Amino acid sequence: MHGNSALDGVQTQRDLRPRVGLKVMLAAIVFSLAAASQAADAQSALAVPTAASDATPDAGLPALSDITAMLRAQFRVAPLESMKIARAVLIEADRHAISPVLLLAVMSVESSFDRYAVSIAGARGLMQILPAAHPQLIAGTTDLSDPAINVRIGSTILRGYLDESGGDLDAALLRYSGGGRGYARRVVLRMQRLDASLRRE
């Protein structure tokens, strides 16, 4: 220390605090603006009609009728159920800027589209939501077997993991599965199959 007393160093540190706080605040603002811009770009690239209509989206996303037909043909989901699942997928994919094919792949691996599926650990529904792990998201929820509710909560969880991992899909899926070995690879392979199947519908 080059000051005349120990108090000189304390004064210097005190003077730096406002500057450091300002730098942190400016960095947070820049990060927020960048994240908002990225989210807007992602949402425009993944635009889906809000009402999840049957129109084919411009971005090459699957239509409601294509998802419904695929669920019925490949997974033997009843017509009304497949419509509810397809609508929930398209709405939440749009809301959270996530590929609908990714959401379908997660559901396929997690529950094979069985809305009443319950794991040994107590995870429930299409996306296998674990109530004990996400009590704040489950609060006030009455029926995790409802596709609209289950897909909304599952998409919120997955979006959070994607954001926290900086968009790293493998890391986000690893967290989503609770550390399941080979889980991310299974989901990605299922995405490829479902995408190919939906393109044929």
N, C-alpha and C positions, 0 to 999 in steps of 0.2 A: 504494500500500500504506500502511495506516495504523498499522502496528506499529512497535516501536522498532528492530527490526533485520530483516535479510533472513531470519533464522531464524524469525521469527514467521510469515511466509508459509508456510514449509516445514511448520511445526507444524500450521497450519490445514489444509493439504492432506492431511497424514497423518491428521488427525482425521476428514476427510470420507470417506476411502477405505472404512472399514468400513460407513458409512451408504450409500454408493453401491453397494457390493457387496451389501448387504442389499436395497436397492431393486431391483437387477437380479434377485436371486434371487427376491424376492416377485413381480416381474413375470413371471418365467419360470414360477413355480408357477401364477399366475392364468391365464397363456396356456395352460399344459398342461391345467388343469382345463376351460377353455373349449373347447379343441380336443377333449378327451375327451368332453365333453358334446355337442358338435356331431357327432362321429363316432357317438356312441350314437344321437342323433336320426336321423342319416342312415341308420344301419344298421337302425333299427326301421322307418323309412319304406320301406326297400328290402329288407325281410326276404324271404329265399328259403329254402325248406327246405334244410338243410345237405347232405342226400344228393341234392339236385337231383331230387326225385321228380317224378312227372308231374302232381301236384296243381297247380291254378292258384293262385298266390299271391294273398293278399288285396289287396296294393297295386297290382293291375292289371299285374303283371309277366308277361311271356310264360311259358307252360308249356314244359316240355321237349319235349313233342310238337309244339307250335306252332313252336318254333325248328327242330326237326328237319324238319318238313314244309316250312318256308320254304326251308331250305338245299337240300333235295332238289329242290323245284320251281323255284326261281329261279336257283340256282347249280350245279345238277346234281351235288351232292355225294352220294356213295354213302351208302346207309342207315346202315351201321355208322359211317362217318366222321362223318356229320351228328350221330349220337347222341353220339359222343365230344366233338365240338366244342360241342354244346349243353350237355352236362353240365359241361364245363370252364368255359364262359361263366357258367353259373348259380352254380357253386361260387365262382369268383373274383369275380364281381360281389358276392356276399354277403360274402366275406372282406374285400374292399377298399372296400366301400360305394360301388360304381360302378354306374351303370345298365348292365344287360346289353345294352341296345340300343346304348349308346355303344361297348361292346366289340365288338359285332357290326359296327357301322359302321366302326370302325377296321380290323377284319380285312377287311371288304369292300373298302375303299379300298386297303389295303396289299397284299393278296394274292389278292383274290377267293376267299378260303377255300381256297387251295391250300396245304396244309401243307408241301409240298416247295419252295415258292417261294424263290428266292435272288436278291437284287438285285445290281446291278453293284458296289455298295459292300460286299457280303457279308452284308447283313441276311437273316435266315432265318425261314422258317415263316409261320404265319398272321398274327402281329402284327409280322413283320419285325424281329426282335430283332437288333441289331448287336453281336456278341460283343466287338469291340474297344472299344465305348463303355461296356459294362457288365460288365467282367471279374469283379467281385465277385459279381454275380448269376448268372453263367454257370458259375462255379467248381463243379466236380463234376457238371455237367450233361452227359449223354451224347448226348441226342437232341433237338435243338430242333425237329424235325418232329413230335414227340409233342404233340398238342393240349393235354394237361393241363399239360405243362412249359412250352410256349410261351405259353399264355394266362396261366399263373401269373406268369411273368417279365414279360410285356408289361403285365399289370395292375398289377404292383408298380411298374414304371417310370412308368406313366401316373398312378397314385395319388400317387407322389412328386412328379411335376410339378404335379399339381393342388394338393397341399398347399403346395408352394413358391410357387405363383402366387396363393395365397389363394382358391382355388376358381375362378379365371378359366379357363374352358374353352378359349377361343381361345389364351391364352398357353400353357397346358399342351399343347395340340395342336401349336402352333407348335414347341415344344421337342421333342415326340415325333417330329415329322417331320424334325427337323434344320433347321428354317427354311424348309420348303417353302412356296412362295407359293400361296395359295388353298387350302391343305390343310385348315385348320380349317373353311372354308366347305363344302368337299366332304364332310367327315365329318358336319357338321350336316345337310346336305341328305340324305345317305344315312341318317342317323338317322331323319329324318322319313319317308322312304320305307319303311324297314324297320319302323318303328313302325306305320305304316298297314297294311302287309302283314301283320304279326303279329296285328293286331286283327281282320283278316278271316279268319285261319286257324281 
